[in-house]
Amino acid sequence: MELATSKTKVLGAHINKAMTKIAIVDSRANIVAISSYKTSDYPEIDGYIDKFCDVVTELLTEYNCFEEIHALGISCSNANFKTECIENPNNLPWQGVVPIANLLRDRLGMAVAVGNNCHAASLAEAHYGGAHGTKDFIYINIGYGLGGYMFVRGKEHYGANGFAGEIGHTCVQQGGRKCECGLNGCLETYVSIKGVLKTAKELMQESDKPSLMRGIDDLTADQIIEFCEQGDELAIETMRRTGEILGKGLATFATMFDPEQVVVGGILTKAGHWLFDSARESYDKYVYRNIKGRASLVISTMTDGEREIIGASALAWQVKTYSLFV
């Protein structure tokens, strides 16, 4: 990225349901230092902001680089680049609208940029990942929830209100599963970690076939993937069904935006061919015929968590710097 500043580093942070990670990142997207803590330990936003600022101060003190920091960038689900707020998050402990940029800017005395986790991840993919050199692409993230973002003509597409790309909250099943957003049948309720676990439970209720998934009180997506490798029929069917629905969703998104690439990242991509064989088949079946075969489906090779931090650092370079320390 071309930088019009004398500063040489930024802070990049990624906030999700489980953990908050904060890193010092240089201008070549190298992570210099990183610290983390449990998001869930701070159900009240005031306590969370206190902890965030403490971690930032500790990092910058340890590496003696207060004066080198251009800005702070934050990647977080339901974060809005335009309003600089986290708005009505489904997978975080705080409710309503959280003006996180203002809260941190006042406490830290530095510029703050915020973006949806998929917005940040797509920036990382555009500059350093699988979409490098691609002007029109879609990024999809499959994790606790499911989100998306688009690059159009080489630029981020925010939408009128900053919420473009929320494919996870499009309806794929009328009268389907209840979503945390308040709607029914959202794609996220089928294609996400929680969606996979729900599908596994339904399959075990529908069938009396033996399965390694049975009798496990706190079944995880990682275990289901492991059971696929061991030939468990119900585990394999769980991923097949999930992939089929994913493919339909991707086909709809691609038909609307006619991308060069569809890049998929997130925790659930580790399912590999157990998920993506059926996803590719379903995508080819439902995508508009004039687009079929033209938009490549690419699985991200960037590390989950690190990709979002690098993307958050890219957000930080976009804002004008100011600081109380110089």
Protein Blocks (a to p, Z undefined) as FASTA:
>chain_A
ZZddfbfbdcdddddfkbccdddddfkopafbdcdddfklmmbfklmmmmmmmmmmmmmm
mnopmkmpmbdcdddehiafklopaehifkbcbecjddfklmmmmmnopacddddfklmm
mmmmmmmmmmgoiabdcdddddfbccddddeehiacebjnopghilmlccfbghiacdfk
opahiaklmncfklmmmmmmmmmmmpccdcfkgopabacfklmmmmmmnopaklmmmmmm
mmmmmmmmmmmmmmmnopabdcdedjklmnmmmlmmmmmmmmmmmmcfklgokaccdddf
bdehjlmmmmmmmmmmmpccddfkZZ
